[in-house]
Amino acid sequence: MHIDVINTRAGFDALRDNWDQVFMADPHAQHFLSFTWLKAYLWRRGRWFILALREKAEGSAYVAFFPLRVITQQDKKTGRFFDEIIMAGNFAADYTGFITLPAYEHHAVAGFCAFLKQQSWTHLKLEYMCGPLSRRDAMIRALQGPQVMFRDSTPKSLNDINNCVCPVVTLPASFDEYLETSMSSQTRQKLRRFLRKVESDPGYRISFATHETIGRDMDILFKFWRAKWAPYKGKDRAEKIIVSTRDMLMDCFRDGTLEVPVLWYEDRPLGALANIIDKSKGVVLFYITGRDETWTTPSPGLVLHGFCIRRAIEMGFREYDFLRGNEPYKYMFGPWERPISCTQFRSRSGENLNGRLHPFSIRFVYEQALKFYKAGEKAKSEVAFRQVLETVPDHRGAEFGLANLLFEKGEFHEAEVSYLAISRAVEDPVPALLRLGETRLAQKDFPGAIRAFQDVTSRAPFHHEALYKCGIALVAAGRRNEAAAIFEKLQNFHSDDAANMHYAEKAKSALSRLRAFVAPPSILAGSVVLAGTDSDQPRHWHPPRVLH
């Protein structure tokens, strides 16, 4: 068996037919592992990847898929970053996991786990994994060992709700049969009475969202949801949940897999559901609801769920899935329980396996290092740059950043060696050569500084900063006439760039001082350097685009 890693949109799109075949063949595959749902969700996310298992023969069809994502956290004590591999659908999907042709399930577990054991991660979170618990148990046996431990990570929730239980209603051939076999006599009578009332009273109606009304109906749903849950979850967290959930549901609506029934009394909305419709598997998945808590009878929730169950039966669906959470009200509808699992694997060292960043995290950590640098958090920046270099020793951007930090700490020789090496290794050496010149200037290696700045201007003749600092180095070396010629040329340059004009003004000022000063060259050079040293050292580093 062989595993390919797919992490591009084009690569994922190319899997469509193969994915659908495996999805339909796997009896445990749920809608949140469908190609349609994952495509819309992953397009909004970063650092996702698909493990695709196939026979060794190149070009053979894939027999299993495992969608995953990498997220990166920072240890607040050490400042070091660590990686977590999570399920691709986490934070939105009620079911996660992998899909496989039934005959290849054991191969899928063995292959995926062998691959993951070679990856760099501190945590591997198999949260809300669907499929038989034997899959989870087989993965535990394959992954645990001297370097990895595991624990059950089923989250605790309000009111002792178990979110690793999914109540599911099996739909029979008729609604009458459903009522007789799935509901208590009291609930059955109540539902029948409520449905008759809603359908006979012209004041009541149930609408379904259209392209014209979906915005309004989503507003109604989340207004009710917010009123109920914001006091428990906190306003900020509730709003974040609403934004992300609405985005996901709107993706489903655009894909044709969302229904939003709203119960009305005249012009007053009483409640709304968001149901994801999986026609391929014949399942209606109840995702979220909101209701007017001041309206008592008929119960909006009972009416809407009863109406949707009846409609699903009439349309030939086989299941009405209440998804995660064993809330008591769900059991009025006669479900059975589908168990799912949450398991967290952790490296025993507390750092990434293999001691390196995950390849998908290198750019992220590098960009964090740049942010720290710009924010003045130099210690954090150094930790991040060094961690990138531990993983990619020739990462020129991290080398450049670390060299800047060495320079600012006064470790000029080490910085010079690094700048010189970078300038010889990158396509555009100008940024490194500029810093090389500054480092030599700080060490009073004036000839060396002049050579570095001249190397810059030979590649970029109108580089204002390099010209100005070359002039400073020439003054310091006693070559006043050459310096005056540079300052003369620079002060006459015009540019729309404020930074360039800043150096043109500095050149004008330096030229004025140079002409007015009549002391011997050695005294003049010393005074110019001393006057210019602090102000001419780089206070802000702008990372070059070529050093990524």
N, C-alpha and C positions, 0 to 999 in steps of 0.2 A: 504494500500500500504506500501511497505517496500523498503528502499534503502540500497544496499550494496556498499561498497567502494572497488574497485579493483585497486591495485597499484603495482602488480608484473607482470613480463612477462608471467609467467605460468598462472596466473589468466586471463590476457588479451587474451592469446592464446586460453584458454578454451571457450571464448565468441564467437569464429569465426562464427559458424553457426547461433547462435541467433542474433549476430550483423548484419550479412548479411540479415537476414529475416526482421529485423526492418528497415535497411537502404533501402531496395528495396520497403518496404511498405510506407515509408515516401515520399510523392511527393516533399518535399522541401529539401530532403537530397542531398548534393553535394559531389563531389569526395573527398574533403579534410576532410570529415567525414566518409569516407569509412574505413573499417578495414585495407585494404592493405596499403593505404597511411599513416594512423595514426601509424600503427605498425612500419614502417620504420622510421617515423619522431620521435616518442616517444622514440625509442631505442637510439637515439642520445641525449636525453634530460633527465634531472633529476626532481625528485619530481612531477611527473605527477600522476594523479589518475582519475578513471572513476567512476562516480555516476551511478549505475545501478538500475533501478526501476522495481519492480516486485510485483505481488500479494502477500499477506501476507503468503500464503502457502509456506513452505520451499521446495525448489527444483522446484518451478514453473518458467516458462520462463520469461525472462525480457521483458519489453514492451517499455523501453526507456533508452537511454544512454546519459550521458553528460560528455565529456572528458575535463579535466581541468588540470592546473598546478599551482604550488605555486612558486613565486619568492620572494626574501627578499631584502629589501633596508635598508639603514641606514640613519637616520635623522642626517644631518651634524651638527645641533645645539646641540641636546641633546646626540648624540651618540647612542641612542636607535634604535633597529631594528624594522621594521614593515613589515607586510606581504601583498602581493598582490596575489589574485587569478585571473588568466588570462585564456583565452581560450587555450586549449592544442596546437592548431596549430598556435598560434600567432607567427609572424615574418616570416612566410612562406605561410600559408594558406590564400587564398583570401576569402574563406567562412569558418565560424566557427559556433558554436552553439551546439544544441543537436538534436538527432534523436528520433522519437517516432512513435509508431503505431498510426494512425490518431484518433482512438477511445479513446486514452489515453492522448491526448495532454494536456487537462486541468489538469489531474492528474499529468502529468510530470511537468508542471509549478509549481503547488502547492507543490509537493513533493520536487523538486530540490530547490525551494526557501526556504521552511521551513528548509531544511537541511543546506543551506548556511547561513541562519540567525543565526544558532547555532555555526558557525565556527569562528575562530579567524582570522580576516583580517582588514586591514585599507582601502584597495581598492579592489573592485571587478570590473574587466574590461571585459565587454561583447563587445569586439571589432570585427567588421565585421561579425556580427551575421546574418545568413541567415534565411529564413523562413518568414512567413507573419509578418508584423509589429505588428499585434495583439499579437504575442508571446512576443515581446519586451515590449509592453504596459502592458501585464498581469504580466510580471516579475517586472516591475516598481511598479505596485500596490502592489505586494506581498512583495517586499523587502524594500521599503521606510518606514520610520517611525521615532519615536523619536530618534533613535540612528543612522539612516542611511539617507543620502541625495543622490541625483543623479543629473547628468547633461549629456547633449548630448556631446560626445567627438569626433565627426567627425573631423579628422585631416585636417589641412590646408595643401595645397600642392602648387607646382609651377604652375603658370599660371591659378590659380583658378580651377584646376581639382578637381572634387568631387569624392573621392574614395569610397563613399557609393552608387555609381551608377555603375552597371555592365551591359554594353551593350551585348545583347544576340541575335544571329540570329537564327530564326526558319527555319529549313531546309525543303523545300518541296520535292516532289517526284523526280524532275529532276533539273538539273543545268539550263536549259533554263528557266524553270518556275521561279527559283530563280532570274535569271537575270532580267526577265520581271517584277517581282512583288516587288523586294527588292532594286533595284538600279535605280538611275537616268539614263536617256538615255545617257548622256555624259559619266558617269562613266562606264556604261554597255559597250558602244562602245570602250572605252579605254581598259577595261579589256580584252575584246574579242581580240582586236588588239594585246595587249601585250602577251597574251597566245599563239596566233597563231605565233607570232614572235619567242617566246622562243621554241616552239615545231617544228618550221620549219627550224630554223637556227641551224646547227650542232655545232656552237660555244657555244650555250647555253645548259644547262642541269640542272635538279634538282635531287639532290641525297638525300637519307635518311640514317641516321646514322646506322651503323652496329657495331657489337662488335669490329671489326677491326678499324673502323673509328670514333667511338664515342669521343675518346679523342681529335682527330684533330678537329672534328666538334664543340665540346664545346669550344675549344680554339678560333675558328673563331667567334663563337657567342659572347663570352665575350670580345674578342679583340674589336669588333665593339661597344659593349655596353659600355665598358670602355671609348673608345674615345669620345662617346657622353655625358656620364653622370658624369664621374670623375670631370670635371670642375665645375659642379653644386653641387655635393655631397661631394667633397673633396676626395683626393686620398686614405686616410686611410679608410674612411667609404665605399668608392666604393669597395675597395679590400675585406673588411669584407663581404659586400653583395655578392660579386662574390663567395667567398669561401663557404658561407652558402647555397647560391642558387645552386651552382654546386653540393654540397653534396646531397641536396634534389633531384635535377633532376637525378643524377646518381642512387639514390635509385629507382626512378621511372623507369629508364631504366632497371635496374636489375629486377624489378617487371614486366616488359613488358608493362608499361603504358606510355612510352615516345616516341615521334617521333621528330626527329630533321631534318627537310628539309633544305637544303642549295642550294641556287641559284648560279650557276657558269657561268662565261663567259670564255671559255677555261680553264685555270688553275687558274683563278682569282675568289675568292669567292666574291659575291656581297651582300649577306645577308643570315640570318638564323633565323629560328623560333624554339622555344621549345614548343611543344604542348603536354599536358597531355591527354591521351586517356582513357575515362571512357566507356568501352564497355557495362557494365551492365546497365548504364543509357542512353547510346547512345549519349554521349556528347564529343565534342572535346573542350578542355580548352586551349586557347592560353595564355601562361604564360609569356614569355619574348622574345624579338627580338633584333637583332643587324644588322645594314646594313652599307655598304660603303657609307658614306655621300657624297663622290665625284662623285658617279655614278648617273646620272640624269634619263636616260630613257633606257629601260623600268624600271619603279619604282620597286625595289626589294620587297618592302613591299606589294604593290598591287598585284604583280605577285604571291608571296608566299601565301598570304591569299586567293586570288582567286583560286589558284591551290588546296589548302588544303580544301577549302569549297566544291569545285567540287568533290574532292576525298571523303570527308565525306558523301556527298549526295549519291555517287555511292556505298558506303559501308553501307548505310542504317542508318546513324546517324541522330538524330532529332534536335540537336542544335550545334551551333558553338559559344562558350562563350568567349567573349573578356575579361572577368573578371573585376577586379576593375579599375575604372577610366573612366570618360567620355571624353577622348581625342577626338578631332574633327575627326581625320582620321578614327576612328572606325565607324563613322556614314555613311561613303561611302558605307558600306556593308549592310545597311538596318536593323539595330538591333532595338529591343525594349529594354526597361530599366528595369532591376531587381533591386529594392532597397534593400540595406542591412543597418544595423544600428550599431552605436558605442555608447555605454552608459557606463558611469563610475559611480559606487556607492562608496561612501566614508563614513567612520564613522565620526560622528559629533565631536567626541573627538579628532580626529587626531591620535589616537592610535588604536591598534587592538581591535576589539570587544572582550569582556570578559576579557580584560586586560592581555592576555597571548599570547605567541607565538603560531603560528599554529604548531600542532604536527610534521608536515613534515619539520619544520624549526629549530627544536631544535638542531639537529646535526650540521646543517649549522652554526648557530650562535655560538655554542660551538667551532667549528673549526675556526671561525673568531676570537674568543677570544684568542685561542691558537696562531694564527698568530700575533695578536696584541702584545701578551706577548713576543713572540720571537723577534719581531721587536722593543721592548723597549717601546711600546705605552701602558704603564701600566694603564692609566686612561681609555682609550677605552676598554682595556681588562677587567677591573673591571666592567664597565657598562654591557658588554656582559655576563660575568659570572653571575652577579646578575640577569640579565633578564632571563637567563636559569633557575636559581633557583626559580624565581617567578613562572615559569610554571611547573617545576619539582623539588620540594623541596629536593628530595633525589638523585639528579643527582650528583654522586660521583666525576665525572671529574670536574664539575664546582665548587663543594665544595673544591676540591683539589687545583684548580687554585686560588680560592679566598683566601684560607688559605696561599698560597705562597705570595700573594699580601699583606696580613696582616702581615706576617713575615717580608717582605721587608720594610714595613712601621714602623716596630718596635712594632707592636701590638702583642707581643709574647704570652700573655695569651690567647687571642682570637684564635690565630693560633694554639696553643697547643690543645685547646678544640676541634677544628675542625679536626686536624690530628688524635687525639685519636679516635674520633667518626668514621672517615673514616676507620681507621685501623681495627675497630671491625665489619665493615659492608661489606668489599669487599673480594673477593675471594683471591686476592693476596695483602696482607697488607704491603709488603716490602717497596714500595715507600713512603707510608704514615708514616711507622715506622721510616724510615730514616730521614724524615723531622721532625718527633716528637722529635727524639734525638737531632737534630740541634737546635730546638726551646728551649728545656730544657737546652742545653749547653749555648745558648745565655742568658738564665735567671739564669745561674750559679747553676742550679739544676743538679749537676754532677752525683749523684747517679741515678736520674731519666733518665738522658741522657745515662748512662751506660746500664741501663736496656733496653732502647729502642734499642740501637745499638746491644746489645747481642740478643735481640729478632730477629733482622734482621739476624744476623750470625747463629742463630740456624736454620733458614729457608734456608739461602743461605750462607753456610760456607765459600765460597771464594769471598764474596762480598767485594772487595778491599776498597771501600769508607767507608763502615760501620766499617770495621776492623780498618782502620786508625783513624776514628773519635772516635771510642770506646777507642783507645789508648790515644788520646788527652784528653778525658773525665777522663780516669783513672789517667793520670798525674795530671790533675787539682784537682782530689780528693785525691791526695797524694799516690796513689797506683802505685808507680814507677816500681816495679818489674813486676807486671802484664802488665803494659803498655809496658815495654821492651820486654816481651815475645811475645806480639802481633806484635810489630814492627819487631822483629827478624823473626817471621814467615812470615810476609807480605813482607819483603824485598827480601825473597827468592822465592816468587811466580813469575811465568812467565806467560805471556799472550800475545795474538796477538792483544788485545784491547789496544789502546794507552792510554785511560783513566785509565785502570787498572794499566798499567805500571807507569803512572803519580803518582798514590797513592803508588806504591811500592817504587818509588824514594823518595817520601816525607817521607815514613816510614824509609827508610835508613838514611835520613838526621836527622829525629827526634831522631832516636836511637843514632846517633853519638853525637848529642847535649846532650842527656840524660846521656850518659856515661861520657861525659866530664864535666858535671856540678856537682859541689860538694857542692853546697849550700843546706841548709835544705829543706826538701820536700815542705814545704808551699811556700817558695820563688821560688823554682823550678817550682812548679805547676802554680803559678801565672804568672811567666815569660813565660812559654810555652803557656798558654792560651792567654796571651796578644799578644804574637808574632804570634799566629796562628789564632786568632779570625777573623780578616778581610779576610785573604786568604782562610779560611776554610768554610766561609759561602757560601751557594749556589748562584752563580751568574747567572746560567742558569738552567732553569727547563725543564727537558725532560718529557713530559706527559706520564704516564704509560699506557700501552695498555689496562689494565683492568678497567680503570676508565672512559670508554665511556658510 
